[in-house]
Amino acid sequence: MSQDCAGGLVLIALAALALWLTRDLDQGTLNAMGPAMLPRWLAIAVGLSGLALLVFAFIKHGDALERWNLRGPVFVIGGIVAFALTIRPFSFGALSTPGLGLLFAGPLAIIIGGYATPEARLRDLVVLALSLTPFCMILFGDLLNLPIPVFPQALTGLFPPDWSQKAVLRATAAIMAGAAVVVFFATRGRRRGPVDVADHNGRI
């Protein structure tokens, strides 16, 4: 089996699973988007991409499917599971997890999923998490007004009581984006230290 064929089948299967899981959710309209609109249309796009790969696999002979490491799938699935268990309160028998919202579930999923590659570095993943999460917060919670839990209710007491929910969301996103900039420049300086010393010694 070729890589294009295997990839196409996997994408189609993922799209079918997403469409089945969102079958009971309201799609809404463009003016008032429901919780199923974005994941449903994203699943359709993924399914069409998988179909295109599958057709391409029969038109042109590609590279054969090689043996692959379990590291990638394990960490990617682990990130998805961590996101699902932490964004909303989850109970399984006597065990329960607190609803941490996108504020904590987003970075957790990004950091765990980022270790799917052996070249992953914690500092890079932290910067990515602190940059991508506030973007998702503004996009889904502010612009699209989707009913996605953004932060734990316990944190609302840290902001002035007269602030609206969107004001709290924007302030939190700004703080996270600022933290991403600080971490980026701080770690950049640390990385350049040994390199600069090596270059200096080389010139000497």
C-alpha positions as CSV (number, residue, x, y, z in Angstrom):
1,M,0.0,0.0,0.0
2,S,1.3,3.4,-0.9
3,Q,1.7,6.3,1.5
4,D,-0.9,8.4,-0.3
5,C,-3.4,5.6,-0.2
6,A,-2.9,5.0,3.6
7,G,-3.0,8.7,4.3
8,G,-6.2,9.2,2.3
9,L,-7.9,6.3,4.1
10,V,-6.9,7.7,7.5
11,L,-8.1,11.2,6.7
12,I,-11.5,9.9,5.4
13,A,-11.9,7.7,8.6
14,L,-11.1,10.7,10.8
15,A,-13.6,12.9,8.9
16,A,-16.3,10.2,9.2
17,L,-15.6,9.9,12.9
18,A,-15.9,13.7,13.4
19,L,-19.1,13.9,11.5
20,W,-20.6,11.1,13.5
21,L,-19.5,12.7,16.8
22,T,-21.1,16.1,15.9
23,R,-24.3,14.6,14.5
24,D,-26.4,15.8,17.4
25,L,-24.9,19.3,17.6
26,D,-26.5,22.4,16.2
27,Q,-24.7,23.8,13.1
28,G,-26.4,27.2,13.2
29,T,-25.9,29.9,10.5
30,L,-23.0,32.2,9.4
31,N,-24.6,35.0,11.5
32,A,-25.1,32.8,14.5
33,M,-22.6,29.9,14.4
34,G,-23.5,26.8,16.3
35,P,-21.0,24.5,18.1
36,A,-21.0,22.0,15.2
37,M,-20.3,24.4,12.3
38,L,-16.5,24.7,12.6
39,P,-15.7,21.0,13.4
40,R,-18.2,19.8,10.8
41,W,-16.9,21.8,7.9
42,L,-13.4,21.1,9.0
43,A,-14.2,17.4,8.9
44,I,-15.6,17.8,5.4
45,A,-12.4,19.6,4.3
46,V,-10.3,16.8,5.8
47,G,-12.4,14.1,4.2
48,L,-12.1,15.8,0.8
49,S,-8.4,16.0,1.2
50,G,-8.3,12.3,2.0
51,L,-10.4,11.6,-1.0
52,A,-8.0,13.6,-3.2
53,L,-5.0,11.6,-1.8
54,L,-6.8,8.4,-2.4
55,V,-7.6,9.3,-6.1
56,F,-4.0,10.5,-6.5
57,A,-2.7,7.2,-5.2
58,F,-4.5,5.3,-8.0
59,I,-3.4,7.7,-10.7
60,K,0.3,7.8,-9.9
61,H,2.4,5.2,-8.1
62,G,3.9,6.7,-5.0
63,D,6.3,5.6,-2.3
64,A,5.4,2.4,-0.4
65,L,4.2,2.6,3.2
66,E,7.2,2.1,5.5
67,R,7.4,1.0,9.1
68,W,6.5,3.9,11.4
69,N,7.2,4.7,15.0
70,L,4.4,4.7,17.6
71,R,5.8,7.9,19.2
72,G,3.9,10.2,16.9
73,P,0.4,8.7,17.2
74,V,0.8,8.2,21.0
75,F,1.6,11.8,21.8
76,V,-0.9,13.2,19.3
77,I,-3.7,11.1,20.7
78,G,-2.5,11.9,24.2
79,G,-2.8,15.6,23.5
80,I,-6.3,15.2,22.2
81,V,-7.3,13.1,25.2
82,A,-5.8,15.6,27.6
83,F,-7.6,18.5,25.9
84,A,-11.0,16.6,26.1
85,L,-10.5,15.7,29.8
86,T,-9.5,19.2,30.9
87,I,-11.5,21.7,28.9
88,R,-14.7,20.7,30.6
89,P,-15.4,18.9,33.8
90,F,-15.3,15.1,33.2
91,S,-16.5,12.3,35.5
92,F,-15.8,8.6,35.1
93,G,-17.1,6.7,38.1
94,A,-15.4,8.0,41.2
95,L,-12.8,10.0,39.2
96,S,-13.5,13.5,38.0
97,T,-11.4,16.2,36.4
98,P,-12.0,20.0,36.9
99,G,-13.0,22.1,33.9
100,L,-9.9,24.2,33.2
101,G,-11.1,25.7,30.0
102,L,-9.2,26.6,26.9
103,L,-6.8,28.7,28.9
104,F,-5.1,25.5,30.3
105,A,-6.4,22.7,28.0
106,G,-5.0,24.4,24.9
107,P,-1.4,24.7,26.1
108,L,-1.5,21.2,27.6
109,A,-2.6,19.7,24.3
110,I,-0.1,21.6,22.3
111,I,2.8,20.7,24.6
112,I,1.9,17.0,24.8
113,G,1.2,16.8,21.0
114,G,4.4,18.6,20.2
115,Y,6.5,15.7,21.6
116,A,5.3,13.6,18.7
117,T,8.6,14.5,17.1
118,P,11.9,13.7,18.8
119,E,13.2,17.2,17.8
120,A,10.7,18.8,20.1
121,R,12.0,21.3,22.7
122,L,10.0,22.3,25.7
123,R,10.8,26.0,25.3
124,D,9.6,26.1,21.7
125,L,6.4,24.3,22.6
126,V,5.8,26.7,25.5
127,V,6.2,29.7,23.1
128,L,3.9,28.0,20.6
129,A,1.3,27.2,23.3
130,L,1.3,30.8,24.7
131,S,0.9,32.2,21.2
132,L,-1.6,29.9,19.6
133,T,-3.9,29.6,22.7
134,P,-4.8,33.3,22.9
135,F,-5.4,33.4,19.2
136,C,-7.9,30.6,19.6
137,M,-9.5,32.3,22.6
138,I,-10.1,35.5,20.6
139,L,-11.3,33.6,17.5
140,F,-13.7,31.2,19.1
141,G,-14.7,33.1,22.3
142,D,-14.7,36.7,21.1
143,L,-15.2,36.8,17.3
144,L,-17.3,33.7,16.7
145,N,-19.1,33.7,20.1
146,L,-18.9,29.9,20.3
147,P,-19.9,28.4,23.7
148,I,-16.4,27.1,24.5
149,P,-15.2,27.3,28.1
150,V,-12.2,29.6,28.0
151,F,-11.1,29.8,31.6
152,P,-12.0,28.3,35.0
153,Q,-14.7,30.2,36.9
154,A,-12.3,30.6,39.8
155,L,-10.2,33.0,37.9
156,T,-13.0,35.4,37.2
157,G,-12.5,36.8,40.7
158,L,-9.0,38.0,39.8
159,F,-10.5,40.7,37.5
160,P,-12.6,43.8,38.4
161,P,-16.3,42.8,38.9
162,D,-17.5,45.4,36.4
163,W,-15.6,43.8,33.5
164,S,-17.5,41.8,30.9
165,Q,-16.7,38.3,30.0
166,K,-15.2,39.4,26.7
167,A,-13.1,42.0,28.5
168,V,-11.7,39.3,30.8
169,L,-11.0,37.1,27.8
170,R,-9.2,39.8,25.9
171,A,-7.1,40.7,28.9
172,T,-6.2,37.1,29.5
173,A,-5.3,36.6,25.8
174,A,-3.1,39.7,25.9
175,I,-1.3,38.5,29.0
176,M,-0.6,35.1,27.4
177,A,0.6,36.7,24.2
178,G,2.9,39.0,26.2
179,A,4.3,36.0,28.1
180,A,5.0,34.3,24.8
181,V,7.1,37.3,23.7
182,V,9.0,37.3,27.0
183,V,9.7,33.6,26.9
184,F,10.8,33.8,23.2
185,F,13.3,36.5,23.7
186,A,14.5,35.1,27.0
187,T,15.2,31.6,25.6
188,R,16.6,33.1,22.4
189,G,19.3,34.9,24.4
190,R,20.1,31.7,26.3
191,R,20.5,29.7,23.1
192,R,22.8,32.2,21.5
193,G,25.1,32.2,24.5
194,P,27.1,29.0,23.8
195,V,27.1,29.7,20.0
196,D,28.5,33.2,20.5
197,V,31.2,31.8,22.8
198,A,32.1,29.2,20.3
199,D,32.3,31.7,17.5
200,H,34.4,34.0,19.6
201,N,36.8,31.2,20.5
202,G,37.0,30.2,16.9
203,R,38.0,33.7,15.9
204,I,40.6,33.8,18.6
